Amino acid sequence: MAECTVLWLDGCFDGFHYAHANAIRQSLTLVHGPVEIIVGVHSDAEITKNKGPPLFDERERYDLIKGCRWVSRVVEDVPYVTQMDVFEKYGVDFVVHGDDPVMDADGNDCYAAAKALGKYKECRRTEGISTTSLIQRILRPELPLPDQAPLISLLQAFAASSSPHLDIKDLKRGHNNTTFAGHSDKKKIGYIGGSWDCFGSAHVDILQEARSTLAKGRPSDGVFLIVGVYSDEAVLEETSEKPLLLMYERALAVAQCLHTDALILNVPRDLGEAQMESFGIECVFLTNGEPSKTSARLSNVSIGKAASQLFTVDSLRTKVLGERGGYEERQRRKGG
């Protein structure tokens, strides 16, 4: 059996978005053979000192990354500059980062020591999103949003890098009456739909609760959780506000979560009866409100104690505006 290579990635992972998840996913391809990925996450104090105030607090960031399907272990409160003791302390073979430069408060390369040891590997930076751009969207919602077209292939890459393969259907592409590859008569199939905007640790908790509830009395591989991602129009209908993240951005957030078995994209708030039957859905999970007319005949389970902890565009706007000076200085440093 091939020996496992241990890779270390550290960072802020603030507003853990698809570029962060893709850096972790790409790390799987940097070496041959099995890989273990350890992620170190900086504390609020370290981020504030070196960059400015984080958008999400450290507890939120620690818990959110633990829900990523490609992460083996999370180490909390690591220094902003990568320390060389990680090699011995955690059995690390290589330190990994994107191809964008990262400097500490004094202007020094945070990965200089690892590079000097020949223990550094680099993945390609994912364009289109960053924590800086998310803050800009909150502060200046009138600015145009990025093109979603490149995200289709990235979502396919996320699916291919999942084990087992993550099956994805898109109702706007005519995938209305097709079954999932992972669907079998031996598995109990559940469904949960939502916007999954401002994806955070509470979303991870909700998906974990849904899957755990579905698995009661069954082996873990005896269940299949399908997650529906609302269309941008459905989010606007539900919240009276455009989502912070576009549909494919939200789908990528759900795809990287280890509790997701399959995705249905561009779903309405009420998935139709024909789709329910086609996808073999037996149980619908609700985080608020009453069952829809379509799902009322199925087994409906209310879950989501964590729902009250979900971030919204409005709550993030309030946070950013409350500390506007610190965030604007952070944007100035990054050229935002």
C-alpha positions as CSV (number, residue, x, y, z in Angstrom):
1,M,0.0,0.0,0.0
2,A,1.4,3.4,-1.0
3,E,2.5,5.6,1.8
4,C,0.3,8.6,2.6
5,T,1.7,12.1,1.9
6,V,0.8,14.7,4.5
7,L,0.1,18.2,3.2
8,W,-0.3,21.4,5.3
9,L,-2.3,24.3,4.2
10,D,-2.8,27.3,6.5
11,G,-4.6,30.6,6.1
12,C,-7.4,32.8,7.3
13,F,-10.2,31.0,5.3
14,D,-12.4,34.0,6.0
15,G,-15.8,33.5,4.4
16,F,-14.7,30.0,3.4
17,H,-15.6,30.3,-0.4
18,Y,-15.0,28.1,-3.4
19,A,-11.5,29.5,-4.0
20,H,-10.5,28.2,-0.6
21,A,-12.1,24.9,-1.2
22,N,-10.5,24.6,-4.6
23,A,-7.1,25.2,-3.1
24,I,-7.7,22.2,-0.8
25,R,-9.1,20.1,-3.6
26,Q,-6.1,20.9,-5.9
27,S,-3.7,19.8,-3.2
28,L,-4.9,16.2,-3.9
29,T,-3.3,16.4,-7.3
30,L,0.1,17.8,-6.3
31,V,1.6,14.4,-5.3
32,H,1.2,10.8,-6.4
33,G,-0.6,8.3,-4.1
34,P,-2.9,8.9,-1.1
35,V,-2.9,12.3,0.6
36,E,-3.8,13.5,4.0
37,I,-4.6,17.2,4.2
38,I,-4.2,19.2,7.4
39,V,-5.5,22.7,7.5
40,G,-4.2,25.3,9.9
41,V,-6.5,28.3,10.6
42,H,-5.4,31.7,11.9
43,S,-7.0,33.3,15.0
44,D,-8.9,36.6,14.9
45,A,-6.0,38.3,16.6
46,E,-3.5,37.0,14.0
47,I,-5.6,38.1,11.1
48,T,-6.4,41.6,12.6
49,K,-2.7,42.2,13.2
50,N,-1.6,41.2,9.7
51,K,-4.6,42.1,7.4
52,G,-7.4,43.8,9.3
53,P,-10.6,42.5,11.0
54,P,-11.9,39.1,9.7
55,L,-15.4,39.0,8.3
56,F,-16.1,35.8,10.3
57,D,-14.9,35.0,13.8
58,E,-12.4,32.2,14.5
59,R,-14.9,29.7,15.9
60,E,-17.0,30.0,12.8
61,R,-14.0,29.5,10.5
62,Y,-12.7,26.5,12.5
63,D,-16.0,24.7,12.4
64,L,-16.8,25.5,8.8
65,I,-13.5,24.0,7.5
66,K,-14.1,20.9,9.5
67,G,-17.0,20.2,7.2
68,C,-14.9,20.2,4.0
69,R,-14.9,16.8,2.4
70,W,-11.2,16.9,1.5
71,V,-9.9,18.0,4.9
72,S,-8.5,15.3,7.2
73,R,-7.8,17.5,10.2
74,V,-8.0,21.1,11.3
75,V,-5.5,22.8,13.6
76,E,-6.8,25.9,15.3
77,D,-5.0,29.2,16.1
78,V,-1.9,28.8,14.0
79,P,0.6,31.6,13.5
80,Y,0.2,33.8,10.5
81,V,3.7,32.9,9.3
82,T,4.1,29.2,8.8
83,Q,6.3,27.7,11.5
84,M,8.8,25.0,10.6
85,D,7.8,22.8,13.6
86,V,4.7,21.7,11.6
87,F,6.9,19.1,9.8
88,E,7.8,17.3,12.9
89,K,4.8,18.1,15.1
90,Y,2.2,16.9,12.5
91,G,4.3,14.7,10.3
92,V,3.9,17.1,7.4
93,D,5.8,16.4,4.1
94,F,5.0,19.6,2.2
95,V,3.4,23.0,2.8
96,V,0.9,24.1,0.1
97,H,-0.4,27.6,-0.9
98,G,-1.8,29.3,-3.9
99,D,0.4,31.1,-6.4
100,D,-0.5,34.5,-5.0
101,P,2.1,36.2,-2.7
102,V,1.3,36.3,1.1
103,M,3.2,38.7,3.2
104,D,3.1,39.3,7.0
105,A,2.7,42.7,8.7
106,D,6.4,43.4,8.1
107,G,6.3,42.6,4.4
108,N,8.0,39.2,4.6
109,D,7.0,36.1,2.6
110,C,5.1,33.8,5.0
111,Y,6.4,30.7,3.2
112,A,10.0,31.7,2.7
113,A,11.3,29.1,5.2
114,A,9.4,26.2,3.7
115,K,10.6,27.2,0.2
116,A,14.2,27.3,1.4
117,L,13.8,23.8,2.7
118,G,12.3,22.5,-0.6
119,K,9.2,21.6,1.3
120,Y,6.8,24.0,-0.5
121,K,4.3,23.2,-3.2
122,E,2.0,25.6,-5.0
123,C,-1.5,25.3,-6.4
124,R,-3.1,27.6,-8.9
125,R,-5.1,30.5,-7.5
126,T,-8.8,30.4,-8.3
127,E,-10.0,33.6,-9.9
128,G,-13.4,35.2,-9.5
129,I,-13.8,35.4,-5.7
130,S,-11.9,36.4,-2.6
131,T,-12.8,37.6,0.9
132,T,-11.9,41.1,-0.3
133,S,-14.4,40.8,-3.2
134,L,-17.1,39.6,-0.8
135,I,-16.7,42.6,1.4
136,Q,-16.8,44.8,-1.7
137,R,-20.1,43.1,-2.7
138,I,-21.5,44.0,0.7
139,L,-20.3,47.5,0.7
140,R,-21.1,48.2,-3.0
141,P,-23.9,45.9,-4.1
142,E,-24.4,48.0,-7.2
143,L,-21.2,46.7,-8.8
144,P,-21.6,44.0,-11.5
145,L,-21.2,40.4,-10.4
146,P,-18.8,37.9,-12.0
147,D,-19.7,35.7,-14.9
148,Q,-20.9,32.3,-13.7
149,A,-19.9,30.3,-16.8
150,P,-16.4,29.3,-15.6
151,L,-17.9,27.9,-12.5
152,I,-19.8,25.1,-14.3
153,S,-16.5,23.3,-15.1
154,L,-15.2,24.0,-11.6
155,L,-18.4,22.4,-10.1
156,Q,-17.8,19.4,-12.3
157,A,-14.2,19.2,-11.0
158,F,-15.5,19.3,-7.4
159,A,-17.9,16.4,-8.3
160,A,-15.1,14.4,-9.8
161,S,-12.8,14.9,-6.8
162,S,-15.5,13.6,-4.4
163,S,-15.5,10.0,-3.3
164,P,-17.9,8.6,-4.3
165,H,-18.5,10.9,-7.3
166,L,-20.9,13.7,-6.5
167,D,-23.9,13.5,-8.8
168,I,-25.4,16.8,-10.0
169,K,-28.7,17.6,-11.8
170,D,-29.7,21.0,-13.1
171,L,-33.4,21.7,-13.6
172,K,-32.7,24.5,-16.0
173,R,-30.8,22.1,-18.2
174,G,-33.7,19.7,-18.4
175,H,-32.6,17.2,-15.8
176,N,-36.1,16.9,-14.5
177,N,-36.8,13.2,-14.6
178,T,-33.5,11.4,-14.3
179,T,-32.2,9.3,-11.4
180,F,-28.9,9.7,-9.6
181,A,-26.0,7.4,-10.1
182,G,-25.7,6.8,-6.4
183,H,-29.4,6.0,-6.0
184,S,-30.3,2.5,-5.2
185,D,-33.3,0.7,-3.8
186,K,-31.2,-0.2,-0.7
187,K,-30.6,3.4,0.2
188,K,-33.1,5.7,2.0
189,I,-33.2,9.0,0.1
190,G,-33.7,12.4,1.7
191,Y,-34.0,15.9,0.4
192,I,-33.3,19.3,1.8
193,G,-33.6,22.5,-0.2
194,G,-32.3,26.0,0.5
195,S,-30.5,29.0,-0.7
196,W,-27.3,28.1,1.1
197,D,-26.2,31.8,0.8
198,C,-23.5,33.2,3.0
199,F,-22.5,29.5,3.6
200,G,-21.3,29.0,7.2
201,S,-20.9,26.4,9.9
202,A,-24.6,26.5,10.8
203,H,-25.3,25.2,7.2
204,V,-22.8,22.4,7.9
205,D,-24.6,21.6,11.1
206,I,-28.0,21.5,9.3
207,L,-26.7,19.1,6.6
208,Q,-25.0,16.9,9.2
209,E,-28.2,16.7,11.2
210,A,-30.2,15.8,8.1
211,R,-27.9,13.0,7.1
212,S,-27.6,11.7,10.7
213,T,-31.4,11.7,11.0
214,L,-31.8,9.9,7.7
215,A,-29.2,7.3,8.9
216,K,-30.9,6.3,12.2
217,G,-31.1,2.6,12.3
218,R,-29.1,2.3,9.1
219,P,-25.4,2.0,8.1
220,S,-23.8,5.3,7.1
221,D,-23.6,4.2,3.5
222,G,-27.3,3.2,3.5
223,V,-28.6,6.7,3.0
224,F,-28.4,9.3,0.3
225,L,-28.9,13.0,1.0
226,I,-29.9,15.2,-2.0
227,V,-29.4,18.9,-1.5
228,G,-31.4,21.4,-3.6
229,V,-29.9,24.8,-4.4
230,Y,-32.5,27.5,-5.0
231,S,-32.2,29.5,-8.2
232,D,-31.3,33.2,-7.8
233,E,-35.0,34.0,-8.6
234,A,-36.2,31.7,-5.8
235,V,-33.8,33.4,-3.3
236,L,-35.1,36.8,-4.3
237,E,-38.7,35.5,-3.8
238,E,-37.9,34.2,-0.4
239,T,-35.8,37.0,1.0
240,S,-36.8,40.0,-1.1
241,E,-33.1,40.6,-1.7
242,K,-30.6,39.3,-4.2
243,P,-28.3,36.6,-2.8
244,L,-24.7,37.6,-1.9
245,L,-23.5,34.5,-3.8
246,L,-24.8,33.5,-7.2
247,M,-26.3,30.1,-7.8
248,Y,-23.2,28.3,-9.0
249,E,-21.1,29.9,-6.1
250,R,-23.7,28.6,-3.6
251,A,-23.7,25.2,-5.3
252,L,-19.9,25.0,-4.9
253,A,-20.2,25.7,-1.2
254,V,-22.7,22.8,-0.8
255,A,-20.6,20.5,-3.1
256,Q,-17.5,20.8,-0.9
257,C,-19.4,19.8,2.2
258,L,-18.8,16.2,3.2
259,H,-22.5,15.6,4.2
260,T,-23.7,16.2,0.6
261,D,-24.4,13.1,-1.6
262,A,-26.0,14.8,-4.6
263,L,-27.1,18.2,-5.8
264,I,-30.1,19.5,-7.7
265,L,-29.4,23.0,-9.1
266,N,-31.9,25.8,-9.8
267,V,-34.7,24.3,-7.7
268,P,-37.8,26.3,-6.9
269,R,-38.8,26.7,-3.2
270,D,-41.3,23.9,-3.7
271,L,-39.8,21.0,-5.7
272,G,-42.5,19.5,-7.9
273,E,-44.2,16.1,-7.3
274,A,-42.8,14.7,-10.6
275,Q,-39.2,15.5,-9.5
276,M,-39.8,14.1,-6.0
277,E,-40.9,10.8,-7.5
278,S,-38.2,10.7,-10.2
279,F,-35.4,11.2,-7.7
280,G,-36.9,8.6,-5.3
281,I,-37.2,11.1,-2.4
282,E,-38.8,9.5,0.6
283,C,-38.1,12.1,3.3
284,V,-38.0,15.9,3.2
285,F,-36.1,17.9,5.8
286,L,-37.5,21.3,6.8
287,T,-35.6,24.0,8.6
288,N,-38.6,26.4,8.9
289,G,-42.3,26.6,8.1
290,E,-44.8,23.9,7.2
291,P,-44.5,21.2,4.6
292,S,-45.3,22.3,1.0
293,K,-48.3,20.8,-0.7
294,T,-46.0,18.6,-2.7
295,S,-44.0,17.2,0.2
296,A,-46.9,16.9,2.6
297,R,-47.5,13.3,1.5
298,L,-43.9,12.3,2.3
299,S,-42.2,11.9,5.6
300,N,-41.4,15.4,6.7
301,V,-38.8,16.0,9.4
302,S,-38.2,19.3,11.1
303,I,-34.6,20.0,11.8
304,G,-32.2,22.9,12.0
305,K,-31.7,24.1,15.6
306,A,-28.7,25.9,14.0
307,A,-31.0,27.8,11.5
308,S,-31.2,30.7,13.9
309,Q,-27.4,31.1,13.6
310,L,-27.3,31.4,9.8
311,F,-25.7,34.4,8.3
312,T,-27.7,36.6,6.0
313,V,-26.7,39.4,3.6
314,D,-28.4,41.8,6.0
315,S,-26.5,40.5,9.1
316,L,-23.2,40.7,7.2
317,R,-23.9,44.2,6.0
318,T,-24.7,45.3,9.5
319,K,-21.4,43.8,10.7
320,V,-19.3,45.4,8.0
321,L,-21.0,48.8,8.3
322,G,-20.5,48.6,12.1
323,E,-16.7,48.2,11.6
324,R,-16.5,50.1,8.3
325,G,-13.3,51.9,9.1
326,G,-11.4,48.6,9.7
327,Y,-12.8,46.9,6.6
328,E,-12.2,49.9,4.4
329,E,-8.6,50.0,5.5
330,R,-8.4,46.2,4.8
331,Q,-9.8,46.9,1.3
332,R,-7.3,49.7,0.7
333,R,-4.4,47.4,1.5
334,K,-5.7,44.8,-0.9
335,G,-6.5,47.4,-3.6
336,G,-10.3,46.8,-3.3
